[in-house]
């Protein structure tokens, strides 16, 4: 009786190919338009820096009108961001975690202010919250509350245009978060609210923070919806962008100084979010 023996071959594992970046000469056909695009974006900012009255900058920064507009802008942008957090985070969670009919339509409606002309947004706010609007007339007759052309109107206008930035950032963070932690919390007996506040929110806290910063920056620079819905009243509704618009007609150097402040804030915010929003993976 013969026995046949054979060798058992083990399958060899092949290491996955590593991703390598190609380095080579840059095509001239791409280099020229890329350089023109960079100049197109940078030259206006350089022109602003060149024409800044550096010698009188400290005095102009302490002028009452500048300080008032800056203080009002910071206050309204902060209040608008808090309003966006209170309403936007639950809405982002709903879009990210709950399947319901019409979710795509809701998501599209949420992003409409991103592409809607701000002036149109201001007109829409007037038609809803104005004294003859859908809700504004009821607020006026019932409680005597008037929202247009007030500081509260500035907050509403800024929140309307800035909330999509927060919702998109938080929804993306929720979709990328590991749901196993939430499932483990539910298995251990945690309720929905406890799971949301003690597990979900800490998981997506970086996304919420980034979205809140972008939301605040967008609110700080809002112009069209604010001037349409809240007007341009110094000390009450005149924010920094509106002050720039008004100063262009009377004092160009003041407009440059105000623009420089907004530019500085934008650069600082983009630099702080560089690793999350700009750096390539």
Buried (B, 14 or more C-beta within 10 A) or exposed (E): EEEEEEEEEEEEEEEEEEEEEEEEEEEEEEEEEEEEEEEEEEEEBEEEEEEBBEEEBEEBBEEEBBEBBBEBBBBBBBBBBBBBBEBBBEBBBBBBBEEEEEEEEBBEEBBEBEEBEBBBBBBBBBEBBBBEBEEBEEBBEEEEBBBBBBBBBBBBBBBBBBBBBBBBBBBBBBBEBEEEBBEEBBEEEBEEEEBBEEBBBEBBEEBBBBBBBBBBBBBBBBBBBBBBBBBBEBEBBBBBBBBBBBBBEEBEBBBBBBBBBBBEBBEEBBEEBEEEEEEEE
